[in-house]
């Protein structure tokens, strides 16, 4: 199963959500809080070293 690391208020993850929905790809979603800089923490850095959202795993 694909996991989408998402932020509901950001435009780039929105495009990823639209693409996955149009293609009918089942996926889990994990919200990343950009306001508290969660994407810069060590846990997220292990998922995506570039610290950007969205990320697929």
mmCIF file of the N, C-alpha and C atoms, coordinates in Angstrom:
data_MODEL
# 
_entry.id   MODEL 
# 
loop_
_atom_site.group_PDB 
_atom_site.id 
_atom_site.type_symbol 
_atom_site.label_atom_id 
_atom_site.label_alt_id 
_atom_site.label_comp_id 
_atom_site.label_asym_id 
_atom_site.label_entity_id 
_atom_site.label_seq_id 
_atom_site.pdbx_PDB_ins_code 
_atom_site.Cartn_x 
_atom_site.Cartn_y 
_atom_site.Cartn_z 
_atom_site.occupancy 
_atom_site.B_iso_or_equiv 
_atom_site.pdbx_formal_charge 
_atom_site.auth_seq_id 
_atom_site.auth_comp_id 
_atom_site.auth_asym_id 
_atom_site.auth_atom_id 
_atom_site.pdbx_PDB_model_num 
ATOM 1   N N  . UNK A 1 1  ? 0.842  -1.182 0.000   1.00 0.00 ? 1  UNK A N  1 
ATOM 2   C CA . UNK A 1 1  ? 0.000  0.000  0.000   1.00 0.00 ? 1  UNK A CA 1 
ATOM 3   C C  . UNK A 1 1  ? 0.886  1.244  0.000   1.00 0.00 ? 1  UNK A C  1 
ATOM 4   N N  . UNK A 1 2  ? 0.507  2.222  -0.771  1.00 0.00 ? 2  UNK A N  1 
ATOM 5   C CA . UNK A 1 2  ? 1.225  3.487  -0.862  1.00 0.00 ? 2  UNK A CA 1 
ATOM 6   C C  . UNK A 1 2  ? 0.800  4.389  0.303   1.00 0.00 ? 2  UNK A C  1 
ATOM 7   N N  . UNK A 1 3  ? 1.768  5.097  0.855   1.00 0.00 ? 3  UNK A N  1 
ATOM 8   C CA . UNK A 1 3  ? 1.488  6.085  1.891   1.00 0.00 ? 3  UNK A CA 1 
ATOM 9   C C  . UNK A 1 3  ? 1.831  7.462  1.345   1.00 0.00 ? 3  UNK A C  1 
ATOM 10  N N  . UNK A 1 4  ? 0.868  8.377  1.409   1.00 0.00 ? 4  UNK A N  1 
ATOM 11  C CA . UNK A 1 4  ? 1.053  9.754  0.979   1.00 0.00 ? 4  UNK A CA 1 
ATOM 12  C C  . UNK A 1 4  ? 1.232  10.617 2.214   1.00 0.00 ? 4  UNK A C  1 
ATOM 13  N N  . UNK A 1 5  ? 2.382  11.273 2.311   1.00 0.00 ? 5  UNK A N  1 
ATOM 14  C CA . UNK A 1 5  ? 2.629  12.236 3.378   1.00 0.00 ? 5  UNK A CA 1 
ATOM 15  C C  . UNK A 1 5  ? 2.162  13.578 2.855   1.00 0.00 ? 5  UNK A C  1 
ATOM 16  N N  . UNK A 1 6  ? 1.180  14.143 3.523   1.00 0.00 ? 6  UNK A N  1 
ATOM 17  C CA . UNK A 1 6  ? 0.347  15.208 2.979   1.00 0.00 ? 6  UNK A CA 1 
ATOM 18  C C  . UNK A 1 6  ? 0.228  16.367 3.963   1.00 0.00 ? 6  UNK A C  1 
ATOM 19  N N  . UNK A 1 7  ? -0.056 17.534 3.437   1.00 0.00 ? 7  UNK A N  1 
ATOM 20  C CA . UNK A 1 7  ? -0.481 18.689 4.237   1.00 0.00 ? 7  UNK A CA 1 
ATOM 21  C C  . UNK A 1 7  ? -1.703 19.244 3.524   1.00 0.00 ? 7  UNK A C  1 
ATOM 22  N N  . UNK A 1 8  ? -2.836 19.219 4.172   1.00 0.00 ? 8  UNK A N  1 
ATOM 23  C CA . UNK A 1 8  ? -4.100 19.552 3.510   1.00 0.00 ? 8  UNK A CA 1 
ATOM 24  C C  . UNK A 1 8  ? -4.175 20.992 3.010   1.00 0.00 ? 8  UNK A C  1 
ATOM 25  N N  . UNK A 1 9  ? -3.326 21.885 3.519   1.00 0.00 ? 9  UNK A N  1 
ATOM 26  C CA . UNK A 1 9  ? -3.394 23.285 3.101   1.00 0.00 ? 9  UNK A CA 1 
ATOM 27  C C  . UNK A 1 9  ? -2.382 23.648 2.012   1.00 0.00 ? 9  UNK A C  1 
ATOM 28  N N  . UNK A 1 10 ? -1.491 22.752 1.680   1.00 0.00 ? 10 UNK A N  1 
ATOM 29  C CA . UNK A 1 10 ? -0.444 23.044 0.689   1.00 0.00 ? 10 UNK A CA 1 
ATOM 30  C C  . UNK A 1 10 ? -0.892 22.644 -0.719  1.00 0.00 ? 10 UNK A C  1 
ATOM 31  N N  . UNK A 1 11 ? -0.487 23.396 -1.744  1.00 0.00 ? 11 UNK A N  1 
ATOM 32  C CA . UNK A 1 11 ? -0.953 23.113 -3.106  1.00 0.00 ? 11 UNK A CA 1 
ATOM 33  C C  . UNK A 1 11 ? -0.331 21.873 -3.752  1.00 0.00 ? 11 UNK A C  1 
ATOM 34  N N  . UNK A 1 12 ? 0.930  21.604 -3.526  1.00 0.00 ? 12 UNK A N  1 
ATOM 35  C CA . UNK A 1 12 ? 1.566  20.451 -4.180  1.00 0.00 ? 12 UNK A CA 1 
ATOM 36  C C  . UNK A 1 12 ? 0.973  19.119 -3.720  1.00 0.00 ? 12 UNK A C  1 
ATOM 37  N N  . UNK A 1 13 ? 0.746  18.913 -2.420  1.00 0.00 ? 13 UNK A N  1 
ATOM 38  C CA . UNK A 1 13 ? 0.099  17.671 -2.013  1.00 0.00 ? 13 UNK A CA 1 
ATOM 39  C C  . UNK A 1 13 ? -1.318 17.532 -2.580  1.00 0.00 ? 13 UNK A C  1 
ATOM 40  N N  . UNK A 1 14 ? -1.980 18.653 -2.786  1.00 0.00 ? 14 UNK A N  1 
ATOM 41  C CA . UNK A 1 14 ? -3.317 18.609 -3.375  1.00 0.00 ? 14 UNK A CA 1 
ATOM 42  C C  . UNK A 1 14 ? -3.257 17.987 -4.767  1.00 0.00 ? 14 UNK A C  1 
ATOM 43  N N  . UNK A 1 15 ? -2.257 18.357 -5.542  1.00 0.00 ? 15 UNK A N  1 
ATOM 44  C CA . UNK A 1 15 ? -2.090 17.784 -6.883  1.00 0.00 ? 15 UNK A CA 1 
ATOM 45  C C  . UNK A 1 15 ? -1.854 16.282 -6.798  1.00 0.00 ? 15 UNK A C  1 
ATOM 46  N N  . UNK A 1 16 ? -1.072 15.861 -5.820  1.00 0.00 ? 16 UNK A N  1 
ATOM 47  C CA . UNK A 1 16 ? -0.811 14.432 -5.642  1.00 0.00 ? 16 UNK A CA 1 
ATOM 48  C C  . UNK A 1 16 ? -2.094 13.691 -5.267  1.00 0.00 ? 16 UNK A C  1 
ATOM 49  N N  . UNK A 1 17 ? -2.902 14.291 -4.388  1.00 0.00 ? 17 UNK A N  1 
ATOM 50  C CA . UNK A 1 17 ? -4.183 13.673 -4.006  1.00 0.00 ? 17 UNK A CA 1 
ATOM 51  C C  . UNK A 1 17 ? -5.103 13.534 -5.216  1.00 0.00 ? 17 UNK A C  1 
ATOM 52  N N  . UNK A 1 18 ? -5.155 14.576 -6.057  1.00 0.00 ? 18 UNK A N  1 
ATOM 53  C CA . UNK A 1 18 ? -5.999 14.541 -7.251  1.00 0.00 ? 18 UNK A CA 1 
ATOM 54  C C  . UNK A 1 18 ? -5.535 13.433 -8.189  1.00 0.00 ? 18 UNK A C  1 
ATOM 55  N N  . UNK A 1 19 ? -4.226 13.338 -8.416  1.00 0.00 ? 19 UNK A N  1 
ATOM 56  C CA . UNK A 1 19 ? -3.687 12.313 -9.303  1.00 0.00 ? 19 UNK A CA 1 
ATOM 57  C C  . UNK A 1 19 ? -4.019 10.915 -8.787  1.00 0.00 ? 19 UNK A C  1 
ATOM 58  N N  . UNK A 1 20 ? -3.803 10.679 -7.507  1.00 0.00 ? 20 UNK A N  1 
ATOM 59  C CA . UNK A 1 20 ? -4.098 9.361  -6.942  1.00 0.00 ? 20 UNK A CA 1 
ATOM 60  C C  . UNK A 1 20 ? -5.585 9.042  -7.049  1.00 0.00 ? 20 UNK A C  1 
ATOM 61  N N  . UNK A 1 21 ? -6.438 10.026 -6.832  1.00 0.00 ? 21 UNK A N  1 
ATOM 62  C CA . UNK A 1 21 ? -7.882 9.810  -6.936  1.00 0.00 ? 21 UNK A CA 1 
ATOM 63  C C  . UNK A 1 21 ? -8.301 9.528  -8.378  1.00 0.00 ? 21 UNK A C  1 
ATOM 64  N N  . UNK A 1 22 ? -7.757 10.286 -9.331  1.00 0.00 ? 22 UNK A N  1 
ATOM 65  C CA . UNK A 1 22 ? -8.115 10.075 -10.734 1.00 0.00 ? 22 UNK A CA 1 
ATOM 66  C C  . UNK A 1 22 ? -7.681 8.706  -11.226 1.00 0.00 ? 22 UNK A C  1 
ATOM 67  N N  . UNK A 1 23 ? -6.543 8.237  -10.760 1.00 0.00 ? 23 UNK A N  1 
ATOM 68  C CA . UNK A 1 23 ? -6.031 6.934  -11.175 1.00 0.00 ? 23 UNK A CA 1 
ATOM 69  C C  . UNK A 1 23 ? -6.621 5.789  -10.357 1.00 0.00 ? 23 UNK A C  1 
ATOM 70  N N  . UNK A 1 24 ? -7.337 6.122  -9.299  1.00 0.00 ? 24 UNK A N  1 
ATOM 71  C CA . UNK A 1 24 ? -7.951 5.095  -8.463  1.00 0.00 ? 24 UNK A CA 1 
ATOM 72  C C  . UNK A 1 24 ? -6.932 4.300  -7.657  1.00 0.00 ? 24 UNK A C  1 
ATOM 73  N N  . UNK A 1 25 ? -5.843 4.933  -7.294  1.00 0.00 ? 25 UNK A N  1 
ATOM 74  C CA . UNK A 1 25 ? -4.783 4.258  -6.543  1.00 0.00 ? 25 UNK A CA 1 
ATOM 75  C C  . UNK A 1 25 ? -5.134 4.283  -5.050  1.00 0.00 ? 25 UNK A C  1 
ATOM 76  N N  . UNK A 1 26 ? -5.288 3.119  -4.443  1.00 0.00 ? 26 UNK A N  1 
ATOM 77  C CA . UNK A 1 26 ? -5.560 3.105  -3.002  1.00 0.00 ? 26 UNK A CA 1 
ATOM 78  C C  . UNK A 1 26 ? -4.308 3.537  -2.240  1.00 0.00 ? 26 UNK A C  1 
ATOM 79  N N  . UNK A 1 27 ? -4.505 4.339  -1.201  1.00 0.00 ? 27 UNK A N  1 
ATOM 80  C CA . UNK A 1 27 ? -3.369 4.841  -0.434  1.00 0.00 ? 27 UNK A CA 1 
ATOM 81  C C  . UNK A 1 27 ? -3.805 5.243  0.965   1.00 0.00 ? 27 UNK A C  1 
ATOM 82  N N  . UNK A 1 28 ? -2.843 5.241  1.855   1.00 0.00 ? 28 UNK A N  1 
ATOM 83  C CA . UNK A 1 28 ? -3.034 5.778  3.198   1.00 0.00 ? 28 UNK A CA 1 
ATOM 84  C C  . UNK A 1 28 ? -2.484 7.192  3.193   1.00 0.00 ? 28 UNK A C  1 
ATOM 85  N N  . UNK A 1 29 ? -3.028 8.034  4.052   1.00 0.00 ? 29 UNK A N  1 
ATOM 86  C CA . UNK A 1 29 ? -2.576 9.418  4.137   1.00 0.00 ? 29 UNK A CA 1 
ATOM 87  C C  . UNK A 1 29 ? -2.096 9.714  5.549   1.00 0.00 ? 29 UNK A C  1 
ATOM 88  N N  . UNK A 1 30 ? -0.935 10.349 5.628   1.00 0.00 ? 30 UNK A N  1 
ATOM 89  C CA . UNK A 1 30 ? -0.389 10.813 6.903   1.00 0.00 ? 30 UNK A CA 1 
ATOM 90  C C  . UNK A 1 30 ? -0.238 12.323 6.794   1.00 0.00 ? 30 UNK A C  1 
ATOM 91  N N  . UNK A 1 31 ? -0.856 13.043 7.709   1.00 0.00 ? 31 UNK A N  1 
ATOM 92  C CA . UNK A 1 31 ? -0.777 14.501 7.706   1.00 0.00 ? 31 UNK A CA 1 
ATOM 93  C C  . UNK A 1 31 ? 0.545  14.957 8.322   1.00 0.00 ? 31 UNK A C  1 
ATOM 94  N N  . UNK A 1 32 ? 1.202  15.906 7.654   1.00 0.00 ? 32 UNK A N  1 
ATOM 95  C CA . UNK A 1 32 ? 2.440  16.506 8.130   1.00 0.00 ? 32 UNK A CA 1 
ATOM 96  C C  . UNK A 1 32 ? 2.133  17.973 8.446   1.00 0.00 ? 32 UNK A C  1 
ATOM 97  N N  . UNK A 1 33 ? 2.415  18.396 9.655   1.00 0.00 ? 33 UNK A N  1 
ATOM 98  C CA . UNK A 1 33 ? 2.106  19.756 10.090  1.00 0.00 ? 33 UNK A CA 1 
ATOM 99  C C  . UNK A 1 33 ? 3.247  20.692 9.704   1.00 0.00 ? 33 UNK A C  1 
ATOM 100 N N  . UNK A 1 34 ? 3.050  21.445 8.617   1.00 0.00 ? 34 UNK A N  1 
ATOM 101 C CA . UNK A 1 34 ? 4.082  22.367 8.148   1.00 0.00 ? 34 UNK A CA 1 
ATOM 102 C C  . UNK A 1 34 ? 4.227  23.580 9.060   1.00 0.00 ? 34 UNK A C  1 
ATOM 103 N N  . UNK A 1 35 ? 3.169  23.947 9.745   1.00 0.00 ? 35 UNK A N  1 
ATOM 104 C CA . UNK A 1 35 ? 3.224  25.120 10.632  1.00 0.00 ? 35 UNK A CA 1 
ATOM 105 C C  . UNK A 1 35 ? 4.175  24.906 11.801  1.00 0.00 ? 35 UNK A C  1 
ATOM 106 N N  . UNK A 1 36 ? 4.274  23.662 12.263  1.00 0.00 ? 36 UNK A N  1 
ATOM 107 C CA . UNK A 1 36 ? 5.188  23.379 13.380  1.00 0.00 ? 36 UNK A CA 1 
ATOM 108 C C  . UNK A 1 36 ? 6.511  22.796 12.879  1.00 0.00 ? 36 UNK A C  1 
ATOM 109 N N  . UNK A 1 37 ? 6.747  22.891 11.557  1.00 0.00 ? 37 UNK A N  1 
ATOM 110 C CA . UNK A 1 37 ? 7.989  22.410 10.925  1.00 0.00 ? 37 UNK A CA 1 
ATOM 111 C C  . UNK A 1 37 ? 8.228  20.924 11.154  1.00 0.00 ? 37 UNK A C  1 
ATOM 112 N N  . UNK A 1 38 ? 7.154  20.145 11.190  1.00 0.00 ? 38 UNK A N  1 
ATOM 113 C CA . UNK A 1 38 ? 7.281  18.699 11.369  1.00 0.00 ? 38 UNK A CA 1 
ATOM 114 C C  . UNK A 1 38 ? 8.120  18.065 10.259  1.00 0.00 ? 38 UNK A C  1 
ATOM 115 N N  . UNK A 1 39 ? 8.081  18.645 9.063   1.00 0.00 ? 39 UNK A N  1 
ATOM 116 C CA . UNK A 1 39 ? 8.820  18.100 7.929   1.00 0.00 ? 39 UNK A CA 1 
ATOM 117 C C  . UNK A 1 39 ? 10.333 18.232 8.112   1.00 0.00 ? 39 UNK A C  1 
ATOM 118 N N  . UNK A 1 40 ? 10.772 19.046 9.053   1.00 0.00 ? 40 UNK A N  1 
ATOM 119 C CA . UNK A 1 40 ? 12.203 19.231 9.297   1.00 0.00 ? 40 UNK A CA 1 
ATOM 120 C C  . UNK A 1 40 ? 12.746 18.325 10.393  1.00 0.00 ? 40 UNK A C  1 
ATOM 121 N N  . UNK A 1 41 ? 11.869 17.570 11.041  1.00 0.00 ? 41 UNK A N  1 
ATOM 122 C CA . UNK A 1 41 ? 12.284 16.682 12.130  1.00 0.00 ? 41 UNK A CA 1 
ATOM 123 C C  . UNK A 1 41 ? 12.979 15.429 11.606  1.00 0.00 ? 41 UNK A C  1 
ATOM 124 N N  . UNK A 1 42 ? 13.661 14.746 12.503  1.00 0.00 ? 42 UNK A N  1 
ATOM 125 C CA . UNK A 1 42 ? 14.420 13.549 12.131  1.00 0.00 ? 42 UNK A CA 1 
ATOM 126 C C  . UNK A 1 42 ? 13.527 12.428 11.604  1.00 0.00 ? 42 UNK A C  1 
ATOM 127 N N  . UNK A 1 43 ? 12.338 12.263 12.175  1.00 0.00 ? 43 UNK A N  1 
ATOM 128 C CA . UNK A 1 43 ? 11.448 11.184 11.736  1.00 0.00 ? 43 UNK A CA 1 
ATOM 129 C C  . UNK A 1 43 ? 11.037 11.377 10.276  1.00 0.00 ? 43 UNK A C  1 
ATOM 130 N N  . UNK A 1 44 ? 10.666 12.592 9.901   1.00 0.00 ? 44 UNK A N  1 
ATOM 131 C CA . UNK A 1 44 ? 10.270 12.846 8.508   1.00 0.00 ? 44 UNK A CA 1 
ATOM 132 C C  . UNK A 1 44 ? 11.484 12.877 7.594   1.00 0.00 ? 44 UNK A C  1 
ATOM 133 N N  . UNK A 1 45 ? 12.616 13.313 8.091   1.00 0.00 ? 45 UNK A N  1 
ATOM 134 C CA . UNK A 1 45 ? 13.842 13.360 7.291   1.00 0.00 ? 45 UNK A CA 1 
ATOM 135 C C  . UNK A 1 45 ? 14.269 11.950 6.856   1.00 0.00 ? 45 UNK A C  1 
ATOM 136 N N  . UNK A 1 46 ? 13.949 10.931 7.674   1.00 0.00 ? 46 UNK A N  1 
ATOM 137 C CA . UNK A 1 46 ? 14.234 9.550  7.282   1.00 0.00 ? 46 UNK A CA 1 
ATOM 138 C C  . UNK A 1 46 ? 13.335 9.102  6.127   1.00 0.00 ? 46 UNK A C  1 
ATOM 139 N N  . UNK A 1 47 ? 12.139 9.653  6.048   1.00 0.00 ? 47 UNK A N  1 
ATOM 140 C CA . UNK A 1 47 ? 11.212 9.326  4.961   1.00 0.00 ? 47 UNK A CA 1 
ATOM 141 C C  . UNK A 1 47 ? 11.594 10.073 3.699   1.00 0.00 ? 47 UNK A C  1 
ATOM 142 N N  . UNK A 1 48 ? 11.873 11.375 3.842   1.00 0.00 ? 48 UNK A N  1 
ATOM 143 C CA . UNK A 1 48 ? 12.218 12.225 2.712   1.00 0.00 ? 48 UNK A CA 1 
ATOM 144 C C  . UNK A 1 48 ? 13.353 13.163 3.117   1.00 0.00 ? 48 UNK A C  1 
ATOM 145 N N  . UNK A 1 49 ? 14.586 12.832 2.741   1.00 0.00 ? 49 UNK A N  1 
ATOM 146 C CA . UNK A 1 49 ? 15.734 13.658 3.141   1.00 0.00 ? 49 UNK A CA 1 
ATOM 147 C C  . UNK A 1 49 ? 15.664 15.101 2.638   1.00 0.00 ? 49 UNK A C  1 
ATOM 148 N N  . UNK A 1 50 ? 14.871 15.367 1.604   1.00 0.00 ? 50 UNK A N  1 
ATOM 149 C CA . UNK A 1 50 ? 14.727 16.732 1.094   1.00 0.00 ? 50 UNK A CA 1 
ATOM 150 C C  . UNK A 1 50 ? 13.766 17.564 1.932   1.00 0.00 ? 50 UNK A C  1 
ATOM 151 N N  . UNK A 1 51 ? 13.057 16.922 2.861   1.00 0.00 ? 51 UNK A N  1 
ATOM 152 C CA . UNK A 1 51 ? 12.135 17.589 3.782   1.00 0.00 ? 51 UNK A CA 1 
ATOM 153 C C  . UNK A 1 51 ? 11.019 18.344 3.054   1.00 0.00 ? 51 UNK A C  1 
ATOM 154 N N  . UNK A 1 52 ? 10.550 17.808 1.940   1.00 0.00 ? 52 UNK A N  1 
ATOM 155 C CA . UNK A 1 52 ? 9.469  18.435 1.201   1.00 0.00 ? 52 UNK A CA 1 
ATOM 156 C C  . UNK A 1 52 ? 8.208  17.590 1.295   1.00 0.00 ? 52 UNK A C  1 
ATOM 157 N N  . UNK A 1 53 ? 7.095  18.241 1.086   1.00 0.00 ? 53 UNK A N  1 
ATOM 158 C CA . UNK A 1 53 ? 5.782  17.605 1.087   1.00 0.00 ? 53 UNK A CA 1 
ATOM 159 C C  . UNK A 1 53 ? 5.155  17.885 -0.260  1.00 0.00 ? 53 UNK A C  1 
ATOM 160 N N  . UNK A 1 54 ? 4.596  16.928 -0.943  1.00 0.00 ? 54 UNK A N  1 
ATOM 161 C CA . UNK A 1 54 ? 4.254  15.567 -0.517  1.00 0.00 ? 54 UNK A CA 1 
ATOM 162 C C  . UNK A 1 54 ? 5.423  14.607 -0.706  1.00 0.00 ? 54 UNK A C  1 
ATOM 163 N N  . UNK A 1 55 ? 5.248  13.464 -0.084  1.00 0.00 ? 55 UNK A N  1 
ATOM 164 C CA . UNK A 1 55 ? 6.182  12.355 -0.276  1.00 0.00 ? 55 UNK A CA 1 
ATOM 165 C C  . UNK A 1 55 ? 5.359  11.075 -0.375  1.00 0.00 ? 55 UNK A C  1 
ATOM 166 N N  . UNK A 1 56 ? 5.805  10.183 -1.227  1.00 0.00 ? 56 UNK A N  1 
ATOM 167 C CA . UNK A 1 56 ? 5.158  8.871  -1.346  1.00 0.00 ? 56 UNK A CA 1 
ATOM 168 C C  . UNK A 1 56 ? 6.118  7.816  -0.837  1.00 0.00 ? 56 UNK A C  1 
ATOM 169 N N  . UNK A 1 57 ? 5.559  6.872  -0.127  1.00 0.00 ? 57 UNK A N  1 
ATOM 170 C CA . UNK A 1 57 ? 6.383  5.766  0.354   1.00 0.00 ? 57 UNK A CA 1 
ATOM 171 C C  . UNK A 1 57 ? 5.688  4.478  0.006   1.00 0.00 ? 57 UNK A C  1 
# 
